[in-house]
């Protein structure tokens, strides 16, 4: 997803080898940037499905208490605001809990084809503005993100982006799955459309170096390989390296673990799987990014 990054992605990614190790991680404290492994800030994303079931001994969390995430090195939390016309029931509680412990807050909306894209953007913005008025925030801004369905239409992606910007003055972040449809749709767009898409920072999802999107798109191997398959952005801004697979009604952590990019299945001493991300830059760069692509909170 982006251009504002101060360092080349390859240089930053080569530092990922011990990101899964959190013994040296120091949570954010007032007036001081956190000590994050290899300098890549950790971000947790959540929805009403969280917290998932306990799978081992360790620390837990709830939508009302995320202090264990902060203690294990998280610097930000992005909560789902809604999906396809329905609001997420835990969003407000998660964000208030994150703000209480000093995590930078963000929200995302899962865009789906069966509801008009502008209507979904309006629901998202209304939710964001309501959240901004709901409390006295410690944080300065609320990051805005669009999560585009694997079968999204180009017109819907652009209409969602334009509507959010029209109403807030903020260009949202674009979360894209490892989808052959999206790669064809975006990669084959005309130059003008690609330029519009690049205004949104790229939040990529890659949990495995072996995960491809059909014979046309073999496994990208690493985050920059996935960037190349989309043929829109020069690099990425946020990488979701850890997700969850559901098997028999139970969640199983699926985490990128190959080559120099080796992440632990669990986040520090947490007792259950989490959806985990890293920011492609320093903590200071991430703070500036949050201000550029977030709704002001104070």
N, C-alpha and C positions, 0 to 999 in steps of 0.2 A: 503494500500500500503506500509507500510514499517517498516523498522527495525531501522533506524537511530534515531528514536524518543527518546527523552531523558526521557520522562515521560510516564507511562502507559496510554493507550487510555482511559480506564475507568475513571481514575482520571481526565483527561483533559475534557472528555465529561460531567462529572458531574458538570462542571463549566459553562455549556452553558445556564443556565436558563435565563439570561438577555442579551444574545448576540444581540437580536433584539433591545435593547435599546441603542441609540447612543448619548444621551445627555452628557455622560461623555467621549465620544470618542474624542481623539485628533489626528489629522492627522499627518503623519510623518513630522518631521522637520529636518533640516540638523544636522547630528551628534547625533541625539537622537531617540530612538525607540518610536513608537507611543503608547499612552495609549489606548489599545483595551479592550472592556468589557471582564472581566474574563480571560484576557490574551491570547485570540485566535485571531490571525490576520485574517482580512477579505479580501477576494479576489473576484473581479468581473470578470466574463467572458463575452465576447461580440462577436458578429459577424455582418455581413452586415444587419441582421434583426434588429439591435439596432441602435438608441434608439427606443423602442416600443412606442406606442401611449400614450399620456398624459391621466391620469385617475383621478387626483385630483390636488388640489393646492399644490405647493411646488417647489422645484428646479429641473431643467432639465439639460440635457447634450447633447452634440453632439460628433461625432467622432473627432472633432477638439478642444473640450473643455470638459475635464472630471474633472475639478476642484471641482465640486459639489460632485463627488464620494469621492475624497480625503477629502473634508471637513466633510463628513459624516462618516469617519473612515476607508475607504478602504486603504489597504496597497499595493495592487498589482492589475494588470489588465492583463488577459490572453485573447488574441484576436485570432479568427479563421484565420488561414493562407490560408486554402483551404479545398476543399471537393471533393473527387472522381474525381480528375483531373482538377478541376476548382479553380482558386484563388479567395480569398475573396477581394472584392473591397474596403473595409474600413479598412483593417488590418493595413496598414502602418500609416494612419492618427490616428487611435486609439492609436497605440503604441507611436507615437511621442507626442501626447497629454498627455499620461500617464507619459512619461519620463519628460516632462516639469514641471509637478507638483509633481514629486518625487514618483510616483507609480512604483513599480518593474514590469518590462514588461515580458510577456510570450506569446507564441503562441502555438496553437494546430492545428492538421490536422485531419479531419474527414475521416477515411479510409472506402472505400466502395468496395464491391465485384466485380463490373463490370470493374474495372481498376486494372492493375497489381500492387501488393503491393510495389514492388521495384520502379516502376515508380512514385507512389504516394510519397514514401519516398524521392526520388530524387527531386520531385517538392517541397516538404516541406523543405528539406535542402537548395535547391537553393534559396527559398524564405527567409529562415532564414539568410543565408549568405548575400543576397542582402540587407536585412534590417539592418544587422550589419554594412554594409558599407555606409548606406544611410545618416548618420548624426553623429555628435559628441555627443555621449550618456553620460548622467549623470549616468545612471545605469551601473553596472558592468557585468551583464549577462542577457541573454534572455532565459527564461525557455522553454524547448522543451517538448511537450506533444502529444501523439497519442490518438485520440478519436476513439475507435473501434466500428464499427457498431454492432448492436444487433445480426446480423447473420454472423459475421466474421468467417473466417476459421483460425484454429490454425496456419497453415503454413504462412498465410498472417500476422498474428500478429507478429510472430517471425521474418519473413523476413523484415517487416517494422522496427522493433526494431534493428535488426542486421545491416540493411543498414544505418540507422541514426547514429548508433554508429560507423560503419566503416568510415563514411565520416566526422564525427564531433568529435569523441572520447567521445560523450555524450550518456548515456542511457536515453531515454525519459521516461516521466511519462505515465502511462496507465490509461486512463479514460474508465470506464466500466459502462454500463447501468445496471439496475435491470432486467436482461434478463435470462430466463430459458435456452436458447440455450448456452449463454456464461457460465452460472454456470455449466451446464453439460460438456461442452467442456473443461473448465479449471479445474473443480473439479475432473474430471476423467482422467486427464493427468497423465503420468508416473512421477516418482519422478525427473528424470533428466529434463523433460520439465518444471515442476513446479519450479525447482531451477532457470531455465533460466527466467521464467516469474517474479519471485520474484526480479530480478535485476531491474525491473521497479517499481517505487513507485506506490501505488494504490490510484487513485483519484476516489472515489465512488460517485454515484448519488442516493440520497434517499430524496425525497421531502415529504413523508408521512409515518407514522408508519403503515398505513393500506395497503400499496402498496405491493402486492405479485407478483409472476411471475408464476401463475398457481398453480394447486393443489399440484404439487411436491414441490413447494417452497412457503409456506405461507408467509405472511408479516413478514419481519425480525425483526420488532419492533424498532430497533435502528441501528446505523452504525455498531457496532461490530457484531450484528446479521447478517448483510449483508456480512461482512467479513467472518463469519463462513460458510455461504452458498456457497461462492466461493471456500473455502478449499485450498487456495494457500498462501495468505499473513497472517501474524500473526495479523496485524492491518492495519489501513488506515493512509494516510498522508494528503490528502485533501478531504473534504466532501462538495459536492454540495448539500446544504440543501434547496436551493430555485431555482425554475425554472419557467417555463411558460406553461400553457395549452392554446391552441387556440380553441376558440369557436365562431362560426359565424364570422370568420375573425377578431376577437378581442382577444387580449392577456389577460390572467387572471393569476395572481400570484398563484403559488402552492408552499407553504413553509411548511417545517417540523414544527409541533407544537403539541408536545405530551410529557407527563411526564415531566422530568426536562429539555427537550430540546425544549424550546419555542422561536420561532423566529417570529418577526413581519412580516406581509405580505409585507410591504414596508421597504426600506432601509433608515432609518432616515427620513429626510424630502423630499426625492425624490418623484417626481410626477408621476412616472410610474413603472411598474414591472422591476425587474432586475434578472439576473441569478447570484446567490450568493454562496459563499463558505467560509469555515474556514480552516485554517491550524492547524494541530494537533501538536502544539508545540508553543514555544515562538517566538517573532519577530526575535531575534538573530538566533534561530534555522532555521527559514524560510530563512534568508539571506544566511546561510551556505548551505541550501538545494538548493537554486537558483543557487549558484556557482557550486555545484556538478552536477546538471542536466540541466545546461544552457550553451548556446554558449557565450563565452567571447565577450564583447562589447568594452573593452578597456584594 
